[in-house]
């Protein structure tokens, strides 16, 4: 019976027969490691209380539960047992009293260990949905008492704005919390994850979010025409010459237009991520992980003009401090107002890049490669961003057919002019020839 260390934990294997496998510690009686058939490893404590033998799960292996931390916790629990307490019964009783807010806090605290590949930014978004929608509407409700009807009502309430709020964030900051179908669906997705986590830990018997259909938000399919791009460029030039917008803000908008990158990818861009020789950006992280973004000559030229300033590692440095520029949203609202493009979002610049690429006749596969999409279906969403390319295809196709009709052999019946069709060529109901 070895002492449980990181080495022994890493070497521990699950039982081939499909049963839980236990490894007991040589130093602390009753302290052990359980390995499930799935390979999940947890620290446990076995003890006697009166005539009964109880087993309590301390926690899953991984942060914060290392072998040493789990052993210390086991010693604390054994002292409680010596004093007549039953930790397993107390834990079972505590589970009965967990509110949705309690479950949410546990999820935020312990969830990252269970989902190591989930990005920190995603956890920040989850926390926002929890604090601004889930807790205000469901936080006080007991987790075990939550029903599917409660969950469905929660989504409907967020959609109609029952969690709307105007929150003061800093001395001069505000967060305007709005509702809507998209917000409701995202909040429900987070709630479902919390409830699944609670069910997995044995805090609640079932996940009442199962079976509740997510609302579909309104699609925001906004893209720029060539004329609107010109208006935006004119506004940028004018505001920059007047000193009404910072060089970082102007450069950020131009780079978003010329690269199709996401806002975060441009704002956090560092000089050492730019590879001018191979004409690309080498981003160590993004929404879809590390990726390479091809750079057009126009984007490279812009980056060369926007040379390194104040020895900052960032292409777009902050006005104060050593960080990167972070005030783009406020500057963008003034820029789009000057350009006469109200409601245009920064992400619409990425949509516009894709729309122009599709309009040029490039395949969705190649457009997806430029944008860094991992799944083809993501790029397919851009295929219908602009009606112009579709209309252009129809125009060119019809023009070619019409040209063929006009150059038909003289022996063939003369095709009627499409611009001078006569009433007697219509069907009896006036809708066209019989089919």
Long-range contacts (C-beta under 8 A, 24 or more apart in sequence): 1-25, 1-26, 2-26, 3-27, 4-31, 4-32, 4-33, 4-43, 4-67, 4-70, 4-71, 5-67, 6-66, 6-67, 8-33, 8-67, 9-33, 9-41, 9-61, 9-67, 12-41, 14-38, 14-39, 25-71, 25-74, 27-71, 28-71, 28-74, 28-75, 28-78, 29-78, 30-74, 30-78, 31-70, 31-71, 31-74, 33-61, 43-67, 43-70, 43-73, 43-74, 45-74, 45-77, 45-78, 45-87, 47-77, 47-78, 47-81, 48-81, 49-81, 49-86, 54-86, 54-87, 54-88, 54-89, 55-88, 56-87, 56-88, 56-91, 59-110, 60-113, 60-114, 62-113, 62-116, 63-112, 63-113, 64-113, 95-144, 95-202, 95-203, 96-144, 97-142, 98-142, 98-143, 98-144, 98-198, 98-203, 98-204, 99-139, 99-140, 99-141, 99-142, 99-143, 100-134, 100-135, 100-138, 100-139, 100-140, 100-141, 100-142, 100-143, 100-146, 100-191, 100-194, 101-135, 101-138, 101-139, 101-140, 102-143, 103-143, 103-194, 103-195, 103-197, 103-198, 103-203, 103-204, 104-130, 104-134, 104-135, 104-139, 104-194, 106-197, 106-198, 106-201, 106-203, 107-193, 107-194, 107-197, 107-198, 110-197, 111-193, 111-197, 114-197, 119-287, 121-264, 125-186, 126-190, 126-193, 129-186, 129-187, 129-190, 130-190, 130-194, 132-163, 132-165, 132-167, 132-175, 132-177, 133-158, 133-163, 133-177, 133-183, 133-187, 134-187, 134-190, 134-191, 134-194, 136-163, 136-165, 137-162, 137-163, 138-191, 143-195, 143-198, 143-203, 143-204, 144-203, 144-204, 144-205, 146-195, 146-204, 146-208, 147-208, 148-208, 148-209, 148-210, 148-211, 148-212, 150-208, 151-188, 151-191, 151-192, 151-195, 151-208, 151-209, 151-212, 152-212, 154-187, 154-188, 154-191, 155-184, 155-185, 155-187, 155-188, 155-212, 155-214, 155-215, 156-184, 157-184, 158-183, 158-184, 158-187, 158-188, 159-183, 159-184, 159-215, 180-217, 180-218, 181-215, 181-216, 181-217, 181-218, 182-215, 182-217, 182-218, 183-217, 184-215, 185-214, 185-215, 185-216, 185-217, 188-212, 188-214, 188-215, 189-214, 220-345, 220-348, 221-351, 221-384, 221-385, 222-343, 222-344, 222-345, 222-348, 222-351, 223-348, 223-351, 223-352, 223-354, 223-355, 223-385, 223-386, 224-341, 224-344, 224-348, 224-349, 224-352, 224-355, 225-388, 228-339, 228-341, 229-257, 229-352, 231-339, 231-340, 231-341, 232-257, 232-335, 232-336, 232-339, 232-341, 234-339, 235-335, 235-336, 235-338, 235-339, 235-340, 236-335, 236-339, 238-338, 239-334, 239-335, 239-338, 244-334, 244-338, 245-331, 245-334, 245-335, 246-319, 246-325, 246-327, 246-331, 247-306, 248-316, 248-317, 248-318, 248-319, 248-325, 249-325, 249-327, 249-328, 249-331, 249-332, 249-335, 251-302, 251-306, 251-315, 251-316, 252-316, 252-325, 252-328, 253-328, 253-332, 253-335, 253-346, 253-349, 254-302, 255-299, 255-302, 255-303, 256-346, 256-349, 256-350, 257-349, 257-352, 257-353, 258-296, 258-298, 258-299, 258-302, 258-353, 259-293, 259-295, 259-296, 259-299, 259-353, 260-349, 260-350, 260-353, 260-354, 260-357, 260-370, 260-371, 261-293, 261-350, 262-286, 262-287, 262-347, 262-350, 263-328, 263-346, 263-347, 265-293, 266-315, 266-316, 267-316, 267-324, 267-325, 267-326, 267-328, 268-314, 268-324, 269-314, 269-315, 269-316, 269-324, 270-313, 270-314, 270-315, 271-308, 271-313, 271-314, 271-315, 272-313, 274-303, 274-315, 276-300, 276-303, 276-304, 286-372, 288-372, 288-373, 288-374, 289-374, 291-372, 293-370, 293-372, 294-369, 294-370, 351-382, 351-385, 354-379, 354-382, 354-385, 355-382, 355-385, 355-386, 355-389, 358-382, 358-383, 358-385, 358-386, 358-389, 359-386, 359-388, 359-389, 359-392, 361-389
